[in-house]
């Protein structure tokens, strides 16, 4: 019976890993919009508005995703986890507020850009740069969580 219990434990993280895949797919879409932006653009370039919609949707999903992860963390730690696993898991959970703040800041930057009806496409560059950094950090974070759950 012990074998079945340990096999079940491996499936506990499956919903989180599936959420990671969905979030990464959304990030891929956002990255695609960024990659297609030439940096020059013309008046009426829809890039900022598209990014605002996509990043806004992504950002709205993060609190629920992070809450699901933290609930899973609490259950794993309650069941008595290996000290190194525990340390790494808690360190990753502690990154959630900063990750959320980065994407919320990106939404604000994009919103401000769109509201200003800015016709200077280069003015979008700081938001793009910050968003690229946030995406890279989020990808690193999710990959580290995936690695931890499949070890």
C-alpha positions as semicolon CSV with decimal commas, in nm:
position;residue;x (nm);y (nm);z (nm)
1;X;0,000;0,000;0,000
2;X;0,292;0,235;0,060
3;X;0,380;0,229;-0,312
4;X;0,035;0,360;-0,404
5;X;0,065;0,640;-0,148
6;X;0,400;0,755;-0,289
7;X;0,271;0,737;-0,648
8;X;-0,029;0,949;-0,549
9;X;0,202;1,213;-0,405
10;X;0,365;1,258;-0,746
11;X;0,028;1,346;-0,899
12;X;-0,048;1,612;-0,640
13;X;0,156;1,868;-0,836
14;X;-0,003;1,785;-1,173
15;X;-0,269;2,061;-1,164
16;X;0,001;2,317;-1,086
17;X;0,224;2,196;-1,368
18;X;-0,073;2,215;-1,606
19;X;-0,140;2,572;-1,492
20;X;0,225;2,651;-1,562
21;X;0,182;2,526;-1,919
22;X;-0,123;2,747;-1,972
23;X;0,049;3,053;-1,827
24;X;0,361;2,992;-2,035
25;X;0,141;2,967;-2,346
26;X;-0,002;3,310;-2,260
27;X;0,352;3,443;-2,213
28;X;0,444;3,302;-2,553
29;X;0,160;3,502;-2,707
30;X;0,274;3,818;-2,527
31;X;0,634;3,757;-2,636
32;X;0,514;3,713;-2,993
33;X;0,351;4,056;-2,987
34;X;0,668;4,206;-2,843
35;X;0,884;4,033;-3,105
36;X;0,665;4,163;-3,386
37;X;0,697;4,522;-3,261
38;X;0,954;4,705;-3,469
39;X;1,013;4,982;-3,220
40;X;0,930;5,245;-3,474
41;X;0,572;5,182;-3,558
42;X;0,329;5,420;-3,709
43;X;0,063;5,634;-3,561
44;X;-0,218;5,407;-3,453
45;X;0,013;5,108;-3,393
46;X;-0,202;4,862;-3,192
47;X;0,091;4,700;-3,009
48;X;0,039;4,875;-2,675
49;X;-0,335;4,810;-2,675
50;X;-0,282;4,442;-2,762
51;X;-0,020;4,406;-2,492
52;X;-0,243;4,579;-2,238
53;X;-0,522;4,331;-2,308
54;X;-0,294;4,025;-2,299
55;X;-0,082;4,129;-2,001
56;X;-0,394;4,241;-1,814
57;X;-0,554;3,899;-1,862
58;X;-0,232;3,721;-1,761
59;X;-0,192;3,939;-1,452
60;X;-0,550;3,874;-1,341
61;X;-0,479;3,499;-1,343
62;X;-0,170;3,524;-1,123
63;X;-0,328;3,568;-0,777
64;X;-0,539;3,254;-0,820
65;X;-0,244;3,060;-0,956
66;X;-0,017;3,171;-0,673
67;X;-0,287;3,091;-0,415
68;X;-0,319;2,740;-0,559
69;X;0,056;2,692;-0,535
70;X;0,071;2,823;-0,180
71;X;-0,216;2,596;-0,075
72;X;-0,026;2,303;-0,225
73;X;0,288;2,416;-0,045
74;X;0,105;2,421;0,288
75;X;-0,023;2,067;0,228
76;X;0,321;1,939;0,125
77;X;0,487;2,097;0,428
78;X;0,215;1,970;0,660
79;X;0,287;1,618;0,535
80;X;0,653;1,654;0,636
81;X;0,885;1,745;0,354
82;X;1,255;1,696;0,307
83;X;1,436;2,003;0,453
84;X;1,600;2,097;0,122
85;X;1,271;2,058;-0,067
86;X;1,101;2,269;0,200
87;X;1,365;2,544;0,174
88;X;1,345;2,561;-0,206
89;X;0,964;2,554;-0,209
90;X;0,933;2,833;0,047
91;X;1,192;3,041;-0,141
92;X;0,993;3,007;-0,463
93;X;0,665;3,093;-0,288
94;X;0,830;3,405;-0,145
95;X;0,889;3,530;-0,502
96;X;0,516;3,549;-0,581
97;X;0,450;3,904;-0,454
98;X;0,740;4,048;-0,656
99;X;0,639;3,862;-0,971
100;X;0,282;3,988;-0,938
101;X;0,406;4,342;-0,876
102;X;0,619;4,333;-1,193
103;X;0,323;4,239;-1,410
104;X;0,093;4,486;-1,235
105;X;0,352;4,758;-1,305
106;X;0,361;4,652;-1,671
107;X;-0,018;4,681;-1,691
108;X;0,005;5,029;-1,539
109;X;0,278;5,137;-1,782
110;X;0,081;5,009;-2,080
111;X;-0,238;5,166;-1,951
112;X;-0,067;5,501;-1,903
113;X;0,082;5,480;-2,254
114;X;-0,256;5,403;-2,409
115;X;-0,439;5,669;-2,204
116;X;-0,190;5,935;-2,306
117;X;-0,273;5,856;-2,668
118;X;0,100;5,869;-2,725
119;X;0,199;5,891;-3,089
120;X;0,569;5,841;-3,013
121;X;0,618;5,465;-3,046
122;X;0,965;5,489;-2,889
123;X;0,790;5,595;-2,569
124;X;0,667;5,236;-2,543
125;X;1,024;5,103;-2,514
126;X;1,056;5,128;-2,133
127;X;0,736;4,927;-2,087
128;X;0,857;4,669;-2,338
129;X;1,193;4,640;-2,163
130;X;1,031;4,597;-1,819
131;X;0,785;4,345;-1,959
132;X;1,064;4,138;-2,117
133;X;1,242;4,127;-1,780
134;X;0,921;4,024;-1,601
135;X;0,858;3,749;-1,857
136;X;1,212;3,614;-1,823
137;X;1,187;3,613;-1,444
138;X;0,847;3,442;-1,451
139;X;0,976;3,175;-1,690
140;X;1,275;3,111;-1,461
141;X;1,046;3,089;-1,159
142;X;0,798;2,847;-1,318
143;X;1,078;2,628;-1,456
144;X;1,230;2,607;-1,107
145;X;0,892;2,505;-0,962
146;X;0,840;2,245;-1,232
147;X;1,187;2,104;-1,166
148;X;1,117;2,086;-0,795
149;X;0,788;1,902;-0,844
150;X;0,922;1,645;-1,086
151;X;1,240;1,559;-0,894
